[in-house]
Amino acid sequence: MSNCLFCKIIAGEIPSTKVYEDDTVLAFRDIAPQAPTHILVIPKTHIGSVAEITAENSAVVAHIFEVIAAIAKAEGLKNGYRVVSNCGDDAGQTVHHLHYHILGGKKLAVEMA
């Protein structure tokens, strides 16, 4: 999608600090980190949110979770980490391209808004 921020990052039009990349997935550091480790993992194929996961694209999501586990290990997140995906405006999704936040590197608060 031509106006999608994450599609522009994938295309190299907007710089990012890459942590991982393959043919299917890109992972990069969040520009406004909420934890010492805050990495976004996105599919290179545009999927709007969790609500758009289907039987046809779910293999991409499975691969994303394999990548998340590998990144967490490489980042040394031995004591745990959080994986978050906001789905829709009411949940706080600001970029409508499926993405997962990896948050860790400190003890995270347990709270629900």
Buried (B, 14 or more C-beta within 10 A) or exposed (E): EEEBBBBBBBEEEEEBEEBBBEEEBBBBBBEEEEBEBBBBBBBBEBBBBBEEBEEEEEEBBEBBEEBBBEBBEEBEBEEEBBBEBBBEEEEEBEBBBBBBBBBBBEEEEEEEE
